[in-house]
Amino acid sequence: MSAHENITDNGLLRFMTCGSVDDGKSTLIGRLLYDTKTILVDTLSAIEKTSKKRGMEAVDLSLLTDGLQAEREQGITIDVAYRYFSTGTRKYIIADAPGHEQYTRNMVTAASTANLAIILIDARKSVLTQTRRHSYLAHLVGIPHIVVAVNKMDLIDHDQARFDAIVAEYKAFVEKMGLFSDGRALRFIPMSALKGDNIVDKSDVMDWYQGPTLLELLETVPGSHAERPEAFRFPVQFVCRPQDSANPELHDYRGFQGRIESGSVKVGDLLTALPGGRESRVKAVQIGGVDIAEGITEQSVTILLEDEIDISRGDMLVKAGEVPEQKKEIEAMLCWLSETPLSPARTYLIRHTTRTTKAKLTGVAFKVDVNSQEHVDATQLAMNDIARVGFKLAQPVFADAYTANRATGAFIVIDESNNNTVGAGMIL
């Protein structure tokens, strides 16, 4: 048997870290990269030099993630920094999101694709306003797995009673706010990112904690789309009609190209084309012109149908009997990304999967105070505001609720005048 045959592949895991300033997010990611031996030797020697220059005894692992010069100089994280690493069994993409309230939009953007969030709490400070805000945002964007990492345990002498008190305080907060009550997994780990306790290796000094290390958890958490069966959703991006007059076989070739946002498709499946509603069976599924047995989630494929159906960009292929709701009005939670406020007087473009339609705001039900999670009356939204809003659409969209499908339940708002993305929404 060859060495390659028994390697398991748990797929890709996208996760994010969030927490207050100086909770040790960057050090935690640095420690993960360092202890999984992902860092190149030259990178390591560079950060060793910088650490020495600052008069530090140990290597400052946070320098591995604060990629922007401005961040390194101020000692804070400004933009979302993405880092990639892999172990023998899995590939990872880490998003390190900034903690400040004025970067709410950066965090929402980072969280929208994450399947797990690590919320850091400083063991000396317990649950802060920022912890609450990040927990609310993680809940809002539907991250299915939450790990509450109680960091800096070395600074409180690895006190188990203190850890238990923080866990109880956090559980009471999420219960009161109704967060993660939809069966999402919530786990707590005592750790020290600086010393490496319970990150990759089990801690000797906290033998009272019997649970998994952070890496053990990351290795075993299901990847996105893996936990429950999802309906097949295929927004059409492009209709492929090859114009090769020398090859008569291609004259009748008509392939619908796009990315499978959820579910799977194989030859013989009966599909419905939306908005027309006509049905046809799958003749072939291809990647790069080569037939494959089955197309799965997140693959970009070409689908060929047995019948001639008029389908164009912005249409959607779904399995017969799994048709999403057609909506001309949507209620959604909206995060406003633009410095120009949201105006009820203006017409916006809404892009939902591959379909773009004009839209008018019908009202703002309430704005969420991200620090206290209280609902506040509002008529317009400024940058970083999150609110429940309604839109009336010129053309219908085929949407699922965001809680059921993060791909077909999400949309972006575009400013017609300059084509800028000004808002990100989650359909209720």
MARSE-103712 format. One record per atom (N, C-alpha, C, O): x negated, y, z; residue in one letter. Coordinates in steps of 0.02 Angstrom, whole numbers, plus 50000, padded with zeros to 5 digits. Each point is the difference from the previous one (the first is absolute). Example, Ala and Ser with C-alpha at 12.3 -4.5 7.8 and 13.67 -1.06 7.14 Angstrom:
BEGIN
493404971650390A500455005950000A499555006050000A499484999950033A500705005449931S499585005950003S500395005550037S499755005550008S
This chain:
BEGIN
499584994050000M500425006050000M499565006250000M499525000550038M500645004349919S499595006049997S500165004750058S500534999550031S498995004949983A500085004750056A500595004749991A500265002650049A499954998449889H500535004949987H500704997250012H500485003950005H499584989649999E500674997149998E500405001150064E500615000349998E499055000450060N500395000750062N500025007150026N500185001150058N499655003849900I500065007050021I500725002249994I500304999449946I499995003150109T500695002349996T500005007449981T499555003850018T500974998149945D500065007149981D500675002550026D500524998049976D499455006350075N500625002650029N500235006449965N500445003550026N499284997949915G500245005749961G499735006650027G499575000150045G500695005349928L499785006750018L500435002650058L500614999150001L499075004250047L500375003350054L499825007450000L499415001850007L501105002449984R499895007250006R500215002050071R500564998750020R498995004450017F500205002350066F499745007050013F499545002449965F500755000950085M499785006850014M499865000850075M500274996350041M499315008549974T499875001650071T500275006950013T499935004649959T500394996250099C500235006750019C499955000850076C500014995250038C499925011049981G499925001650071G499795007150008G499905003649951G500034998650111S499815006950013S499275001249983S499624995349988S500195011050010V499305001949990V499594996850056V500215000050058V499214997349925D499544996950049D500274993750033D499744997950052D500774998949919D500214993550027D499544994449976D500024994550026D499565007249924G499524994949977G500214996349938G499784994449988G500665008849970K500214996649938K499404998549955K499914994449976K499685010850012S499444999249953S499494995150028S499704996149963S500205004150103T499534995250032T500264992949992T499624995349988T501055003950019L500314993349993L499874997249931L499814994249992L500325010049956I499894997649932I499264998649988I499824994949969I499755009650056G499284998949995G499804993450032G499594996349972G500695002250086R499854993850036R500234993949960R499654995049996R500945005549973L500254994449958L499524998749942L499824994349986L499975011249980L499544999349943L499324997350023L499694995949967L500095006550091Y499344998250027Y499994992750021Y499554996249983Y500965001750056D500014993350027D500184994749949D499864994150009D500475007949935T500154995149947T499445000149948T500064997049947T499415006650068K499405000549957K500175002449930K499764997249950K500665008050046T500215002749936T499575005949979T500015002049942T499615000750105I499625006149985I499354998449964I499664995150017I500185008949934L499364999149965L499445002850044L500115004550040L499294992749953V499435001850043V499845007449995V499865003250050V500174999649888D499835007149993D500515004650034D499825005250027D500824992749972T500515003950035T499865000050075T500055005250033T499774988949992L499874999350071L499415004350022L500025003350051L499454996749909S499415004050019S500165007449997S499735004050040S500704998049913A500205007149995A500385002250062A499875005450027A500604990549996I500385002150060I499584999450063I500125003650049I499394991849952E499554999650057E499605006450008E499915002650055E499865000149887K499615006350000K500435005750026K499795003950043K500834996649931T500455005450021T500154999550075T500015005150035T500094988849989S500144999050071S499415002350043S500095003350051S499314994949928K499405002050037K499935007750001K499835002950051K500325000149891K499945007349993K500475003550050K499855005450025K500714991349988R500485002950048R499844998250072R500355002050046R499104994449963G499794998250068G500404994350031G500044999550061G500254996149896M500404994450026M499564993950007M499564998849960M500574997350093E499604993950010E500214994549952E499584996649970E501095002550023A500244994649957A500205002949931A500045006149992A500074989449960V500215002249933V500725002750005V500434996750028V499685009349943D500685002849999D500384997149941D499945002349943D500454992450071L500354996349947L500545004149966L500224998449945L500015007050088S500535004149970S499765003449936S500405002049958S498934998850035L499735003349940L500144995949937L499945002749944L500234991050064L500134995849941L500635002049964L500074999049940L500415004050097T500645001549967T500115007449987T500355001749953T499355002650087D500115007149987D499585002149940D499455002750007D500834995949934G499625000549938G499885007149978G499495001449967G500975003250050L499915006949977L499515003650046L500024999150061L499545004949909Q499505003850038Q500355004250054Q499775000450057Q500785002849924A500375004350048A500244996050060A500005002450056A500214991349931E500244995850054E499434998350047E500075000250061E499364998249909R499424998150042R499795005950044R499824999150058R500205006949913E499775005850038E500495001950056E499795002050054E500864997249932Q500495001850052Q500154994350048Q500285001050053Q499514992949926G500154994250041G500744998149999G500244996850047G500125005149900I500704998049995I500134996949931I499615000949953I500954995650042T500214997249935T500515004649969T500515001650031T499375000749907I500455004649966I500444996349949I500615000050005I499064996949946D500384996749948D500034992550015D499654997550044D500764998949918V500044992850009V499374996949970V499865001049941V499784995350099A499404996649975A500164992649991A500224996750047A499675000849893Y500134992849988Y499344996250002Y499505002249972Y500504992250062R499404995750004R500204992949980R500554997850015R499004998849953Y500144993249976Y499514995250033Y499405001550003Y500844992950020F499534994850023F500334993349993F500614999549991F498994995250012S500314993449996S499634995250045S499405000750013S500984994450011T499714994650039T500034993949954T500175000749942T499674993550084G500024994049958G500704998449977G500094996649949G500415005650088T500694997749985T500465005449973T500554998549978T499235007850024R500485005249982R499645006549979R499455001550023R500895002349933K499755006749982K500445005150037K500594999050012K499085006650006Y500365005250037Y499915006949968Y499475001549973Y501065002650031I499945007149986I500235003650063I500564999250022I498985004950007I500175003750060I500135007349981I499625003049962I500924999750063A500125007249993A499915003250068A500354998350048A499175006349956D499895003750063D500355006749993D499765004449965D500814996350069A500415006149990A499855005150055A499864998150057A500175008449925P499875005150050P500555000350053P500574998349987P499245003950074G500474999950056G500405006350010G500504999950036G499295005749934H500325006450016H500695000649968H500154997149948H500275006850086E500695000949976E500015003249930E500434998449959E499105006250027Q500025003449935Q499794995449943Q500025001949941Q499784991850075Y499844995149948Y500514994449998Y499854994449978Y500775007150044T500534994949999T500084997049931T500074993949992T499925010449956R500104997549932R499454995249979R500124995149965R499255006250058N499454995449984N500134993150031N499884994849970N500385005450093M500124993650034M500564996149967M499964993949993M500585009649988V500574996749968V499774996749934V500204994449984V499375009249979T499744997249937T499594993750013T500084995049965T499495005250086A499584994250015A500424994150025A499864994249984A500665007450055A500404994750031A500474996649952A500224994350012A499945009049932S500514997349955S499824993349969S500444996249979S498905002350017T499804993649970T499734995150052T499824994449983T500145007750080A499694995750051A500484994650024A500605001050003A499114993250013N500404994550027N499914999250075N500354996250033N499145007449993L499874999650072L499715006850022L499615003149964L500604999150096A499725006250027A499674998550066A500284996650043A499115006149966I499674999650065I500095006950032I499725004949976I500664995350079I500105006350036I499544999950060I500084996050046I499435008649954L499515000150054L500245004350058L500285005449990L499614992150070I500155003850061I499365000150042I499704994850012I500115011050011D499435000750045D500224997550069D500485002550029D499164992449997A500204996950063A500035005150057A500364998950049A499255006649946R499995005050054R500605004649996R500195003250049R500124997349891K500525005149989K500704997249993K500495003750008K499584990049977S500644996649989S500395003049940S499695002649954S500984997050046V500415001749942V500075007649993V500315003250042V499414999549905L500025007349988L500525001749948L500314995649969L499805011050021T500465002449949T499814997249931T500444997949961T498905002050025Q499794997549934Q500144992549993Q500154997749945Q499804998550110T500174992949997T500734999249979T500174995849959T500255008450072R500724999649985R500135001949927R500404996849966R499265008550011R500105002249931R499804994749951R500364998549953R499054998550058H499764994949953H500444993850002H500104996749949H500165001650109S500454994350005S500645001349961S500254995649966S500005010550040Y500615001849963Y499884999749925Y500414997349963Y499015005450014L499864999949928L499894992949975L500224998449944L499464997450095A499904993049981A500674996449994A500104995949956A500355005850090H500684997249998H500375002549938H500334996149964H499615010450023L500365003249944L499804996949933L500444998749959L498915000250030V499794997449934V500014992449997V499774997049951V500494999950100G500154992849997G499404995450004G499994994749969G499495007250069I499424995550008I500224994150043I500225001050057I499734992849917P500294994350036P499624997650062P500294997050045P499065004449958H499604997550057H499665005850036H499665004049968H500434996450097I499715005350040I499534996950053I500204995750038I499185006749963V499534997950052V499835006150041V499725004949975V500444994850089V499835005550045V499334998250032V499954995350040V499535008549941A499324998550024A499835004850056A499915006049990A500044991350071V499825004250057V499235000150003V499684995250021V500045010449956N499285000649990N499655003250060N500335002650045N499024997149955K499575003050053K500124996750068K499975003350052K500184990149947M500104996450063M499365000050042M500034999350062M499395001649905D499365000150037D499965006150047D499634999950049D500765005449935L499975006150040L500454999650062L499965004350044L500474990649960I500414999250060I499864993350033I500434997050032I498955000749960D499774993750031D500434994049982D500104995550041D500165004449897H500404994349974H500574998150047H500124994150012H500225011050014D500524999050050D500644997249969D500335003449960D499844990450059Q500594996849970Q500645003550020Q500465000649959Q499595001950102A500615003350024A500145006349959A500575001549984A498895002149999R500075006149959R500264998249930R500445003449973R499284991249998F500224997649934F500744998150002F500395002049956F499814994250095D500704997950007D500475006050006D500554999949974D499225005350062A500425005950009A500105003749933A500555002449986A498924998049973I500055003249934I500484996149955I500415002949965I499534990450037V500444995749960V500735001250020V500445000749957V499694999550108A500685001150025A500275006849979A500575000749980A498995004550025E500195006849981E500175000449925E500495003249981E499104993549978Y500125000149927Y500644996449982Y500405002449960Y499714991850072K500614996149985K500625003950020K500514999849965K499455003850091A500585004050023A500155005649950A500585001549987A498895001549986F500095005549951F500334997449936F500485003149977F499274991349995V500294997849936V500714997450010V500425000549954V499724996850105E500684997650014E500495005950005E500554999749973E499235005550060K500415006050009K500155003349932K500565002349988K498944997849968M500085003349935M500304995349947M500165002249945M499924991450072G500274995249952G499524998549944G500224998349945G499135002250068L499504998549948L499854992549998L500034996750052L499825000749890F499784993049990F500514995050028F499824994450018F500825007749986S500504995550030S500264995049949S500424995850015S499315004749922D500254995649946D499574993749994D499924997249946D499805000650110G499624993750000G499295000849976G499674995049986G500075011150011R499305000949979R499544997650056R500145000850059R499294996449920A499534997250049A499615005650033A499715004349967A500274995650100L499645005050039L499514996450046L500194995950041L499165005749951R499494996450040R499535005050034R499895005549975R499844992450082F499575004450040F499324996650012F499974994250018F499495009649971I499324997350010I499595005050041I499965005949982I499734991950074P499535004350036P499314999549965P499784994449985P499895011250003M499374999549962M499535005850016M500185004950032M499214994349944S499525005550000S499664999949932S499604995649985S500575009449973A499715000349932A499255001450005A499614997649959A500205006450091L499295001850008L499584993950017L499454999149972L500804996750074K499624994150022K500164993749959K499644995150003K500905005249957G500184994249959G500424994850036G500034994349977G500285007550078D500424995250038D500674998949965D500365004749987D499804988949999N500644998049971N500135002949931N500585000449978N498895001849987I500095002349930I499904994049954I500484997649969I498915000050028V499854994049961V499884994150048V500224994449988V499435007150066D499834994850049D500415000950064D500165005650020D500004988750012K500355000150064K499575003750052K499394999649999K500955003850047S499645003750052S499874995550060S500454996650025S498925003549999D499834996250061D500255003750062D500174996850050D499855009949946V500175003950060V500755000650010V500235002250053V500174995949896M500745000250008M500294993049990M500434999049957M499324996350083D500234993149991D500734999150021D500314994849987D499985010450045W500724999750018W500445000649938W500594998350003W499145004249942Y500395000549938Y499904993649959Y499454998549979Y501104997950011Q499964993549967Q500205000149926Q499974994949966Q500245011050010G500255000449931G499455000249948G499414999450017G500785001549919P499515000149946P499605006549999P500225005150026P499194994749943T499625006249987T500355003649942T500444997349967T499355008950021L500305003849946L499894996649933L500474999549960L498934998050027L499864996949935L500414993549992L500244998549946L499834997750109E500404993849996E500735001749980E500314996549960E499945009050067L500675002249982L500035002049927L500464998049964L499055006150014L499995002349931L499954994149951L500295000249945L499344994750075E499914994249955E500644996049991E500094996849948E500365003450101T500584995449998T500665003549985T500504996649986T499525010150016V500635003649986V500204998749927V499585000349956V501074998450031P500214998949931P499885006449958P500105005550025P499704993649913G499925005749955G500675002949981G500524997250017G499485008349947S500645003049981S500384995349953S499704996349961S500965003950043H500464996049959H499994992550017H500344996149968H499275002050084A499924992850012A500484997350053A500084994050007A500255010550030E500354997650060E500724997749987E500254995650033E500075007549917R500704998049987R500105000149925R499685003849964R500764992050010P500125000049928P500305006749978P500455002650032P499295000249914E500245006549976E500304999249930E499804995749961E500695008650025A500324999949934A499505002349947A499565004150013A500524993249926F499555001849945F500175007049974F500575001449982F498935003050018R500095006949974R499435001549952R499414999850019R500775001949919F499505001349948F500185006449962F500354999649950F499415006250074P500115006249962P499585000049936P499404998850003P500915002449940V499654999749936V499605006549990V500275005550003V499074993649985Q499565005849988Q499915001449925Q499945005849979Q500064988849982F499825000849929F500304994349960F500004994350022F500255007249917V500234994849955V499464998949947V499835004649963V499914989450035C499434998649956C500244997149933C500284994549997C499605009349949R500164997849932R499365000649958R499875005449973R499734989450021P499365000649964P500115001849926P500434997249966P499185007650010Q500075002349930Q499444996949957Q499635003649967Q500324989850035D499474996749963D500304996649938D500264994550004D499705009049939S500324997449939S499664993749974S500314996249963S499055002750056A499634994249975A500224993650035A499874994549976A500465006150082N500184994150039N500764999450002N500335003150041N499964992749913P500734999549996P500324997450064P500595001350012P499034995050030E500284997250062E500225005550048E500454999150041E499215006749954L500135005450047L500595004549979L500195004650037L500094994149903H500535004549976H500605000150047H500325005250009H499834989050020D500594999750044D499815000350074D500424998950044D498955002749970Y499785000250070Y500295006250034Y499915005649977Y500434993250079R500265005650038R499934998450074R500404996350029R499085006550003G499854998450070G500155006050045G499885005749981G500394992850078F500155005450048F499464999850054F499934995050036F499705010349968Q499425000150044Q500135004150062Q500365005149998Q499354992850058G500085003550063G499704996050056G499664995049989G500475007350072R499734996750060R500584996950038R500525003250010R499394990650011I500524996850040I499975003050070I499524998850037I500985005049982E499995003450065E500184995350057E499775000950057E500634994049929S500174995050051S500284993949966S500235000349943S499744994050093G500274993849972G499544996949948G499415001849995G500854993449967S499604996649949S500454998349941S500615000350004S499074998049939V500384998549939V499644994549961V499394999849997V501004995649974K499704994849958K500444998749939K500575002349996K499154993949957V500364998549938V500664996550016V500024995450042V500525006849925G500654996950011G500445003850049G500614998950002G499105005750037D500415004050046D500495004449962D499835002849948D500784997750078L500505004449969L499945006950031L500105000950060L499745004149898L499905006850024L500565004649976L500314998949948L499825006350092T500475005249981T499605006449987T499575001850040T500575001549904A499675006349984A500445005850024A500585000549981A499125003850061L500375005850025L499755006349966L499405000549988L501025004449996P500705000750020P500504996449955P500594999750017P499214997549925G500484997249952G500404994250028G500604999449985G499084996350055G500354994350029G500004993749957G500314995050018G499335005249924R499984994049957R499524994850029R499525001750034R500634992049952E499594994650029E499624996349946E500224999549943E499204997850075S499614995949955S499514995850041S499825001750056S499974992749914R499524995750035R499295001949981R499875002649946R499664995950101V499305001649989V499704994949951V500024993950013V499695008649932K499684995649951K499274998850018K499744994549992K499935010750034A499294999350020A499825005550050A500285005450000A499234992950043V499695005050045V499264999949984V499694994850000V500035011149987Q499305000349978Q499605005150040Q500265005150024Q499094993449983I499525004950024I499455000449948I499674995049985I500245011049986G499485000849949G500114995649939G499524997749970G501115001150012G500164996049941G499974992550011G500124996149954G499725001850107V499954992850015V500614998050042V500165003350050V500174991349930D500594997650037D499804997650070D499484996750009D500945005050041I499894997350068I500654996750022I500535001549974I499414993950075A500584996250022A500495004450038A500614999449992A499125005150050E500445004150043E499655006650014E499415000350014E500985005149982G499755006550020G500215001550071G500584998850018G498965003750023I500165001150071I499915007450018I499745004049961I500474997750099T499995006950024T499325003349991T499484997050012T500545009349967E499415004349991E499594998249938E499475003049989E500764992149971Q499654998649937Q500305004549946Q500605001349998Q498965001049957S500245003749941S500054995149943S499514996949980S501105002249994V500134994749951V500395002849940V500265005550001V499774990349947T500455001349943T500534994550000T499844994150004T500795007949992I500554995249999I500325000049931I500185005449974I499904988749996L500354999449935L500664996550012L500034994950035L500505007849936L500674997250009L500234996349937L499745001349945L500754994150063E500244996149943E500435004249953E500024998849940E500335006350087D500475003949960D499725007149988D499595002550038D500665000549908E499835007049986E500445004550043E500605000449990E499105002950059I500385004650042I499655006749997I499385000450001I501025004949996D499705006749999D499795001950071D500415001650042D498934998249970I499735001850065I499445005049989I499604999349953I500375005850090S499465004949992S499705001750069S500244997650051S499245006649949R499685002050062R500525003150047R500425003849979R499544994450085G500485002650048G500564995050015G500355000750050G499734994349905D500494994750014D499694995050049D499405000250014D501024995350012M499744995150047M500264993149984M500594999249984M498984995850021L500214993049992L500054996950070L499545000450040L501034996449973V500114996550064V500304993249984V500224998849944V499784996750105K500314993549989K500765000850004K500265003950039K500094992349919A500735000250000A500254998150069A499774995150030A500705008849997G500254998650067G499625003650055G500204999850058G499245003649924E499605003750050E499975007349980E499475003250008E501084999549967V500005006849973V500025005150057V500444999650043V499095005349958P500025005150053P500575004949987P500305000149946P499835004050104E500555004849995E499825005749953E499435002449999E501054999649960Q499905005949956Q500225006250040Q500565000350024Q498985004549981K500165005950042K499925006449960K499505001149966K501025003250038K499935006849971K499895005250055K499835005749987K500284992050076E499845004350058E499604995750048E500164994250012E499315008850016I499594996150047I499925003950066I499935006150001I500084990050053E499845002650066E499314997350017E499874994049991E499685010350033A499324997650011A499655003950055A500215005550018A499264991550009M499535003650044M499475002749953M499714996349960M500165010250045L499545003249953L499435003350038L500115003650049L499284995249928C499425003550027C499805005349947C499864998449943C500135008050078W499865005349953W499255001349997W499685001250052W500034998449887L499285000249992L499735006849977L499405001150001L501065003349978S499785006149965S499985006150046S500375000450049S499195004349933E499985006350038E500605004449984E500185004450039E500134994549903T500625003649982T500594996350032T500074994049989T500355009450051P500554996550035P500504996849951P500075002149943P500274992850082L500544996849962L500595004949996L500225002750051L500034998549888S500535004949992S500644996849973S499974996449950S500605004850083P500644997249975P500205002949933P500414997149964P499325008850018A500205003349938A499664997049938A500245001049944A499224995350066R499614997649943R500194993049977R500274996050039R499585002649898T500064993249974T499314996850002T499505003049981T500484990850044Y499364996350003Y500054993849955Y500544998249978Y498884998750009L500004993549968L499874994750053L499585000950044L500784993649951I499884994450045I499744994249959I500324997949951I499104999550068R499744994149966R500084994050046R499714999650054R500704995749922H500134993850038H499774994349956H500274999049945H499254997150077T499644995049959T499775003449935T499615004850003T500634992949939T499775003249937T500535004749970T499935002349944T500604999050094R500555004149975R499965007150030R499915000750061R500155004349898T499995007050023T500675003349984T500244999549943T500055003850107T500645003349989T500015006750037T499655001050049T500765003749925K500075006450035K500434999050062K500434995650002K499455008650049A500364999350063A500095006750034A499595004549994A500974996150043K500135005950041K500084997850072K500314994950015K499435009150030L500094998750072L500725001350019L500285005349985L500044989850048T500705001050022T500035002250073T500525002450023T498934996850013G500015002350070G499454996950041G499734994749983G500115008750072V499514997450049V500404998350063V500275004550033V499784989149984A500394997950058A499655002250064A500315002950045A499044995849959F499605002150058F499274999449983F499814996349954F499785007250083K499274999549995K499774996350062K500305000750053K499174995349940V499744996350058V499405003850028V499535001649965V500504999850101D499415002750033D499534994150010D500124995650042D499335004249919V499584993950000V499664998950068V499784994450014V500185010750027N499674999150065N500474997150052N499794996050042N500865006049956S500464997550051S500514995149970S500384996950038S499625002449895Q500484995849964Q500725002450008Q500474996249986Q499635010150035E500685002650006E500245002849933E499595002249959E501074997850031H500295002649938H500145007450008H500315002250049H499475001849903V500065007350002V500395002349939V499914997449945V500535007550064D500375002849943D499525003749953D499545003350023D500574996049911A499565003449953A500365001049934A500444996149982A499395009249982T500285001149934T499464999249946T500164998349943T499205003050075Q499474998849952Q499414996650034Q499944999950061Q499634997249897L499434996350027L499355003249980L499915002149943L499624998350104A499335002449987A499524994149995A500204994350013A499185007049970M499514994649991M499944995850064M499995002750055M499964990849937N499944995050054N500654998750037N500024995850045N500535007649937D500654998750032D500284993349977D499904997949943D500454998850102I500354993749983I500745001050017I500165002150056I500284996349898A500715001350011A500434994849965A499784996649954A500845003050069R500494995849964R500375004649952R500305005050020R499674993249915V500295004449948V500444995949953V500004993950000V500395009849960G500394996949947G499835003149933G499885006049996G500104989949951F499885002549932F500554997549954F500244994450007F499975009949946K500464998049947K499594999349937K499625004649983K500454989849982L499574998549942L500375000949934L500604998749996L499045003549953A500305000749933A500124993149968A500504999049966A499034996450046Q500084993149975Q499944995250059Q499645001450047Q500724993049951P499964995450057P499324996550005P499664999149950P500174998950111V499414995750010V500244993450030V500544999650029V499054995349962F500184993450027F499554998850060F499424998149993F500865003250066A499585000350060A500224995150053A500594998650008A498914998950029D500134996150060D499875004750059D499685005349993D500564992850065A499825003850060A499254999050013A499744994649987A499935010650036Y499284999650012Y499814994450049Y499484996949994Y500975001850054T499854994850050T500014993049967T499684995450025T500695004049920A500034993549965A499454999349949A499754994549988A500055011149979N499494999649948N499645006749995N500285005049978N499084995050043R499635006350004R499865002949930R499885006049994R500124989849954A499855002549933A500615003349968A499955005549973A500624991150030T500605002749967T500435004350047T500535002449981T499224998450081G500355004450047G499655006750008G500235004350038G499224996649925A499615006250007A500055004249936A500144997449946A499765009150062F499985004449941F499565006050016F499845001350058F499965002349890I499655006350011I500405005749968I500374999049953I499545007050076V500335006049974V499475004149963V499465001250026V500715001049913I499535003649958I500275007049986I500595000949985I498975004150020D500185006949982D499995000549924D499494998949968D501095002950003E500065000549926E499525005049970E499744999049945E500135006450091S499625005549970S499264998549991S499695002349952S500014993750094N499284998749994N499824992550002N499424998249997N501104997550007N499914992750000N499634997450062N499744994549999N500245009550054N499684997750062N500484995550040N500605001049999N499114994150035T500404995950046T500095004050064T499515002050032T501124999249987V500135004450058V500344996450059V500045002850054V500204991149934G500324996450055G499984992549989G499934997649944G500114998650111A500024992749997A500594997750042A500085001950058A500354993949912G500624998150034G500094992650009G499734995949962G500665002350089M500174993050014M500764999550004M500315003050043M499974993149912I500734999649993I500304996050059I499754994750018I500785008050010L500324996850059L500524994949976L500324996850041L
